[in-house]
Amino acid sequence: MTEKAMKMKKLIKSIWVFNWFNSCGFAELVPVVGSRWDMERFGMIVTGTPRHADALFISGYQTLKSIKKAQFIYEQMAEPKAVIALGACTMTGGIYWDSYNTIKRLDDYIPVNIYIPGCPPRPEAVFEAVAKIFKHVGEME
């Protein structure tokens, strides 16, 4: 095979994303969906079911009750799968860090591939994280 044929054989697919947002979590991703950044232009497609998703976006603080649903969503995803945690609340519990019901470390419940800091994280940071996921998936092939 020629080099050109080899390059054409290797196809890059879009990353299908399933969103799990609590509290103000959706507000963190709105700029990424908007017309200025347009996540679909960068290869991120939102799917309605975790069974079709490649990546799980988790945002907002998680409670003991909501983390069970997030774990159920994670278990439904096919391999290879990635978890991207958006914002300070998923890392430390955010402003609810001292609540008895708030998850302090998401890693204790779901394996997280990338944390994106900020409240809310910048769209550039979200796209950089997704680019790292593209690279990671490409290395797995």
Helices and strands as residue ranges (DSSP letters): H 3-9, E 15-21, H 25-33, G 39-42, E 44-46, G 50-52, E 55-59, H 64-76, E 82-86, H 88-92, G 94-96, G 106-108, E 114-116, H 123-140
